[in-house]
Amino acid sequence: MCGRYALLARTDLMREFLDILDIEETPARYNIAPTQPILVVVAGERQEPGSNLPERRAMLVRGGFMPGWVKDPRDFPLLINARSETAIEKASFRAAMRHRRILVPASGFFEWRRPEDKREKAQAYFIRPKKGEIVAFAGLMETWSSADGSEVDTGAILTTKANAD
């Protein structure tokens, strides 16, 4: 589960690594949490044949996925992650898995080791790439529309079981 992560990479490195053209300067963020704005990369408009312009674009969405069919977000749990192995089977993620996949740039993420003794404090570990300053999580995006017609773009990170790496 990836609940908190950081994005510390310089904008020029993100531009090159993610092959995007329209990214503005981004401040370093050390503790990105659910419901905060998160930077995502989406497929852009198709370019003319033979164009060497990037097809990806960056945008901000609200961290935490809200399916378009939800009537009242207060009655729906915050979905910050989606299990990649089962997301296509879940009604909440099915449409986004087919049509709205994204990349979520990050410099690393936090995992906690919780001691068996509940009186002890949990220890946070920052997991980051051995080389390089940036990775990209797979993610899903959905635009949620309220009854008054306002729209909010939302996103979730795709996760999987931990492995030996």
C-alpha positions as CSV (number, residue, x, y, z in Angstrom):
1,M,0.0,0.0,0.0
2,C,1.3,3.4,-0.9
3,G,-0.3,6.1,1.3
4,R,2.5,8.6,1.4
5,Y,5.2,9.5,-1.0
6,A,7.6,12.2,-2.0
7,L,8.4,14.1,-5.2
8,L,11.8,15.9,-4.9
9,A,13.1,15.6,-8.5
10,R,13.9,18.7,-10.5
11,T,11.4,19.7,-13.1
12,D,13.9,19.3,-16.0
13,L,14.6,15.7,-14.9
14,M,10.8,15.0,-14.8
15,R,10.4,16.6,-18.2
16,E,13.1,14.3,-19.7
17,F,12.2,11.1,-17.8
18,L,8.5,11.3,-18.5
19,D,8.8,12.8,-22.0
20,I,6.4,15.7,-21.3
21,L,6.6,19.2,-22.6
22,D,4.1,21.3,-20.6
23,I,5.3,20.9,-17.0
24,E,5.7,24.0,-14.9
25,E,8.3,24.3,-12.1
26,T,7.2,22.1,-9.2
27,P,8.3,22.6,-5.6
28,A,9.9,19.7,-3.6
29,R,7.2,17.8,-1.7
30,Y,8.4,15.5,1.1
31,N,5.1,14.0,2.4
32,I,2.4,13.8,-0.2
33,A,-0.8,12.5,1.5
34,P,-4.3,11.4,0.4
35,T,-6.6,14.3,-0.6
36,Q,-3.7,16.6,-1.5
37,P,-3.1,17.7,-5.1
38,I,-0.9,15.2,-6.9
39,L,1.0,15.6,-10.2
40,V,0.1,13.0,-12.8
41,V,1.0,12.4,-16.4
42,V,-1.7,11.6,-18.9
43,A,-1.7,10.8,-22.6
44,G,-2.0,13.9,-24.6
45,E,-3.5,14.7,-28.0
46,R,-2.0,12.7,-30.9
47,Q,0.5,14.7,-32.8
48,E,0.8,14.9,-36.6
49,P,2.4,11.8,-38.1
50,G,6.2,12.3,-38.0
51,S,6.1,14.8,-35.2
52,N,8.7,14.5,-32.5
53,L,6.7,16.4,-29.9
54,P,5.8,14.6,-26.7
55,E,2.3,13.2,-26.5
56,R,2.1,13.3,-22.7
57,R,1.0,16.2,-20.5
58,A,1.2,16.9,-16.8
59,M,-1.7,17.9,-14.6
60,L,-2.8,18.1,-11.0
61,V,-5.5,15.9,-9.6
62,R,-6.9,15.2,-6.1
63,G,-5.2,12.3,-4.5
64,G,-7.9,9.7,-3.7
65,F,-10.1,8.1,-6.4
66,M,-13.7,8.9,-6.7
67,P,-15.7,6.9,-9.3
68,G,-17.9,9.0,-11.6
69,W,-21.1,7.2,-10.4
70,V,-20.7,8.2,-6.8
71,K,-23.5,10.6,-5.7
72,D,-22.2,11.9,-2.4
73,P,-18.4,11.5,-1.6
74,R,-19.1,11.6,2.1
75,D,-20.9,8.3,1.8
76,F,-18.0,6.6,-0.1
77,P,-14.6,5.5,1.3
78,L,-11.4,7.3,0.1
79,L,-9.7,5.0,-2.4
80,I,-6.0,5.9,-2.4
81,N,-4.7,2.7,-4.0
82,A,-6.0,0.1,-6.4
83,R,-4.7,-3.5,-6.4
84,S,-3.3,-4.0,-10.0
85,E,-4.2,-7.7,-9.9
86,T,-7.9,-7.1,-9.2
87,A,-8.7,-3.5,-10.3
88,I,-10.4,-4.5,-13.6
89,E,-12.8,-6.7,-11.6
90,K,-13.9,-3.8,-9.3
91,A,-16.8,-1.6,-10.3
92,S,-15.0,1.4,-8.9
93,F,-12.0,1.1,-11.2
94,R,-13.3,-0.8,-14.3
95,A,-13.8,2.2,-16.6
96,A,-10.6,3.9,-15.5
97,M,-8.6,0.7,-16.1
98,R,-9.8,0.7,-19.7
99,H,-9.7,4.4,-20.5
100,R,-7.9,6.6,-17.9
101,R,-4.5,5.2,-17.0
102,I,-1.9,7.6,-15.7
103,L,1.7,7.9,-14.4
104,V,2.3,9.3,-11.0
105,P,5.9,10.7,-10.7
106,A,7.7,10.2,-7.4
107,S,11.1,10.2,-5.8
108,G,10.2,7.4,-3.4
109,F,7.5,6.2,-1.0
110,F,7.1,5.5,2.7
111,E,6.3,2.2,4.3
112,W,5.9,1.7,8.1
113,R,7.1,-1.2,10.2
114,R,4.6,-1.5,13.1
115,P,6.0,-3.2,16.2
116,E,4.1,-6.0,17.8
117,D,4.1,-4.1,21.1
118,K,1.5,-1.4,20.5
119,R,3.2,0.9,23.0
120,E,6.1,1.3,20.7
121,K,6.0,3.8,17.8
122,A,5.8,2.7,14.2
123,Q,9.0,3.3,12.2
124,A,8.7,4.9,8.7
125,Y,11.1,3.8,6.0
126,F,11.7,5.8,2.8
127,I,12.0,3.5,-0.2
128,R,13.6,5.1,-3.3
129,P,15.4,4.0,-6.4
130,K,19.1,3.1,-6.1
131,K,20.0,5.2,-9.1
132,G,18.2,8.2,-10.4
133,E,15.9,10.7,-8.7
134,I,12.5,9.7,-10.1
135,V,10.2,6.8,-10.7
136,A,6.6,6.6,-12.0
137,F,3.9,4.7,-10.3
138,A,1.1,3.4,-12.5
139,G,-2.2,5.0,-11.6
140,L,-5.8,5.5,-12.5
141,M,-7.8,8.8,-13.0
142,E,-11.5,9.6,-12.9
143,T,-13.4,12.9,-13.1
144,W,-16.1,13.1,-10.5
145,S,-19.1,15.4,-11.1
146,S,-21.2,16.8,-8.3
147,A,-24.9,17.4,-8.5
148,D,-24.2,21.2,-9.0
149,G,-22.1,20.4,-12.1
150,S,-18.7,21.1,-10.6
151,E,-16.0,18.5,-11.5
152,V,-13.0,17.2,-9.7
153,D,-10.2,15.1,-11.3
154,T,-9.2,12.4,-8.9
155,G,-6.5,9.7,-9.0
156,A,-5.2,6.5,-7.3
157,I,-1.9,4.6,-7.4
158,L,-1.9,1.0,-8.7
159,T,-0.2,-1.3,-6.2
160,T,0.8,-4.9,-6.1
161,K,2.1,-7.4,-3.6
162,A,5.6,-6.8,-2.2
163,N,8.4,-8.7,-3.8
164,A,12.0,-9.5,-2.8
165,D,13.3,-6.4,-4.5
